[in-house]
Amino acid sequence: MEKNKEQPSAENPIKLLDLKATGPKKWAAGVPAVLASFADILEEGAPVRTTGALFVMNQKGGFDCSSCAWPDPDDERSPIAEYCENGAKALAEEATTKKVTADFFAKNSVYDLALTTDFEIGRHGRLAEPMYLPKGGTHYQPISWDDAFKKIAEHLNALDSPDEAAFYTSGRTSNETSFLYQLFAKEFGTNNMPDCSNMCHETSGTALLPTIGIGKGTVKLDDFYDTDLIVIIGHNPGTNAPRMMSALEKGKKNGAKILAINPLPEAGLMAFKNPQEIKGVIGSGVQLADLYLPVKINGDMALLKAFELLLLEAEQQSPGTVFDLDFINKDTVGYDAFAEQIKNYRLEDLAKDSGIDIDDIRKAASLLSQSKRIIFAWGMGLTQQPNGVEMIKEIVNILLLKGSIGKPGAGVCPVRGHSNVQGNRTMLINEKPTQKQLDKLKEVFGFEPPREHGYDVVKVIKAMHAGKVKVFFGMGGNFLSATPDTTYTAEAMRKLKLSVHVSTKLNRSHLVHGEEALILPTLSRSDKDMVNGVAQFISTENSMGVIQSSKGILDPVSDQLINETHIVCRMAMATLGSRSVVNWQKYMDDYDEIRDVIEQCIPGFENYNERVRQKGGFYLPNAARDGKFLTEEFGNKAPFTITPLPAAPVLGQDEYMMATTRTHDQFNTTIYGLEDRYRGIKNERRVIFMNQKDMDKAGYVQGDKVDLYNYDQGIERLAPLFVVVPYPVPEGNTVTYFPETNVLVSINNVVGESNMPASKFIKIKIKRHSAA
């Protein structure tokens, strides 16, 4: 077998395409979104199959989109398109009839595949059979399912400790699979369960649990339709949750104001052309943001405190007209100390730190002052800041001042990413399970689960790098491309004895592997899941706590695909054998049995099998939504939090703050195409957006080629060959796409308390590209 002289690249190939930059758009969706969706459907080569499935996706009784977690309407749903552009693209990739078989791997070595881009890697089609890469091998080769599980069991049972294994979960995994997956890990003996929450909204849960008593959002979709003010901060709905724009449109029609806060003036914050309405096709659409504030990277805290200072001044001038004093007195603690410390700030200083003009801050504060029902919605623009937990607590402070939580049309809305990332956590996918949760598992199943906390994403990468974790099992996702410090993470992955990835498509994580590696192909959401001749369904939880069924309708492209639930059960039986006290076969045979035991273990799932079969599903309990704060430490009241104001970053010559973002043709690490339509970027991903004034000072013009460096902890990290593009970002700030610049994000650059990668706060140097 041929030997390669070096390891495959852990990053996208360093090459430029043919960039066309036309400048940012001022509205989102409309006819171009429809055309882009169907272009992808045609390219995947199964237009009839995919189009038929589109009419079932996100419908009651249909299957749940595998893209974002934005909720479906509780009442009537559009019979034409209850999905967005990226949802259609995700389905096109699931429904494709293109297949990646053993013949493909025989013709393409791991090294050669790594020379292609993430976009190219993902376009080969659905993985069609289990594959194995032996130690020292250069090509994946076919392996039977029985032998694959035997291989996993051999490695797991050879470990000196169960804690030398880690079990990762992506947000696509169903409730049923997630529950069994964590059950297996715990019976095996470890809480090493890093998951995608550790990279997106761990910050939100860490902030919300101690302040309102629940680590998730409190609003329903209907709240967006009838509210006074929606504040969107650190989030781009036009790309990250496009169906959110329909909710914003409806809220605007009903009189809501929208305040948008973000370093980039995203099209999806400005205007929306609804392609299902005439004026969305031939008209100007609906203007969304009444006021847009281009905050500096990490200037959000200063801005939030400026709002509070102005609100406090207005309340003191007209007592009882700005704050909800009844709510504050009845349902909160710590108001006096909070109000006193806010007085110590100066508006001029806060405005400077935020990068926002004082007049615009006053306009925004006026919107807050005049509103009684306020929704704050945020994304990773907040959660991936080093002080993200504190900023979200500051948001809670504002809502507590206004009494805007626990009533209709008001509350917190962390906009979750992947479609069941919230459900994973509800199903106990958590490296830090509570003692109460572990006690319940012991009561129901009869084994003693491990009590010590396990590794999150950042900790597991460090543990792999140190040789403390030797087996990595990835239930979905593209771990390498999603995580920070690409070079460091790749080194960690290559120190593993075995890496296993359950996937629907090929991705770069399959190419940066342990000594041995397995790829296990699985069914997608849209595929039929037949067990013993009976069509099964799974369930998911959306951003707003609705549990709903999902039942695929497409014939799988290969008879070698098995569902994730069977993968977990067969791995458990092969690994644990007779020492297991869990009846894994029962759960393989009938998913109703899984839901019955979930009902026994997790509060809120009473009559699970009955209620999940109701059209539209059911809501999980949410005490904070009902105005009850389960914060025993504070007497079941919501505490005001006193948070510090971070020092503004000190930037030297040719230094800038950088935030990573995704393109519009991308969902998480999945690259659908090479067009970032709303930002006016076509046929290139290696771009860096810069303020024109910064470009002038540095002597750059559009199209200049540069190299990007980070020097955290004295380590040089390099992302070479990027093209400079002028863009209306704040001075001193830059924006790039991930995963191309994940290499610049230090493994130690994390969010306080939540330990998430702080990918929206990276200090970089920019130097002219050296061809050497």
Beta strands, then each sheet from edge to edge (+ up, - down):
strand 1: 20-21
strand 2: 28-29
strand 3: 99-100
strand 4: 126-127
strand 5: 131-133
strand 6: 141-142
strand 7: 165-169
strand 8: 229-233
strand 9: 257-261
strand 10: 271-273
strand 11: 286-287
strand 12: 291-293
strand 13: 332-333
strand 14: 374-378
strand 15: 411-414
strand 16: 471-475
strand 17: 498-503
strand 18: 516-521
strand 19: 530-531
strand 20: 534-535
strand 21: 538-541
strand 22: 546-550
strand 23: 618-619
strand 24: 638-639
strand 25: 655-661
strand 26: 666-667
strand 27: 670-671
strand 28: 675-676
strand 29: 681-682
strand 30: 687-690
strand 31: 705-710
strand 32: 717-726
strand 33: 733-737
strand 34: 762-768
sheet 1: 1+ 29- 28+
sheet 2: 2+ 10+ 11-
sheet 3: 3+ 4+
sheet 4: 6+ 5- 18+ 17+ 16+ 7+
sheet 5: 12+ 9+ 8+ 14+ 15+
sheet 6: 13+ 24+
sheet 7: 19+ 20-
sheet 8: 21+ 22- 23+
sheet 9: 25+ 33+ 30- 32- 31+ 34- 25+
sheet 10: 26+ 27-
end
